[in-house]
Amino acid sequence: MTYADAIAELEAILAQLQEVPADIDQLHARVARAETLVVACREQLRGVEDALKKLDHSSRQELEG
C-alpha cells in the first residue's frame, strides 16, 4: 500500500466516523484499521527520513573529501 493510499483510506474512515453512527463493533473495526494505517504511514515516513539522513551524510563526506 502506498502512503497516498493509506492517507486516502484514513480520510475515508474519518469521514465515516463523523457522518454515520456506528455500533460498537463497527467503531472498533474502523479504529483498529485506522491504527494499522497510521503505523504503516509512520514506518514509511521513518524510511524516508532515514534515506534523507544517509544522503545528507554521504553528501557531506563527498564535500569534505
C-alpha positions in Angstrom: 0.0 0.0 0.0 1.3 3.4 -0.9 1.4 6.3 1.6 -1.2 8.1 -0.6 -3.5 5.1 -0.5 -3.2 4.8 3.3 -3.9 8.5 3.8 -6.9 8.3 1.5 -8.3 5.3 3.5 -7.7 7.1 6.7 -9.6 10.1 5.4 -12.5 7.8 4.4 -12.6 6.2 7.8 -12.6 9.7 9.4 -15.5 10.8 7.2 -17.4 7.6 8.1 -16.8 8.2 11.8 -18.0 11.8 11.6 -21.1 11.1 9.5 -22.5 7.7 10.2 -23.5 6.5 13.7 -21.9 3.1 14.1 -22.4 0.3 16.5 -19.5 -0.6 18.8 -18.3 -3.4 16.6 -18.1 -1.2 13.5 -16.4 1.5 15.5 -13.8 -0.9 16.9 -13.1 -2.3 13.4 -12.7 1.2 11.9 -10.5 2.4 14.8 -8.3 -0.7 14.6 -7.9 -0.3 10.8 -7.0 3.4 11.2 -4.4 2.4 13.8 -2.9 -0.1 11.4 -2.8 2.6 8.7 -1.2 5.2 10.9 1.6 2.7 11.9 2.2 1.9 8.2 2.4 5.7 7.4 4.8 6.3 10.2 7.0 3.4 9.1 7.1 4.9 5.5 7.9 8.3 6.8 10.7 6.9 9.0 12.1 5.1 6.0 12.2 8.4 4.0 13.8 10.2 7.0 16.5 7.5 7.2 17.2 7.7 3.5 17.5 11.5 3.7 19.9 11.2 6.6 22.1 8.8 4.7 22.0 11.1 1.6 23.0 14.1 3.8 25.8 12.1 5.4 27.2 10.9 2.1 26.9 14.4 0.6 28.8 15.9 3.5 31.5 13.2 3.1 31.9 14.0 -0.6 32.2 17.7 0.1 34.8 17.2 2.8 36.7 14.7 0.9 
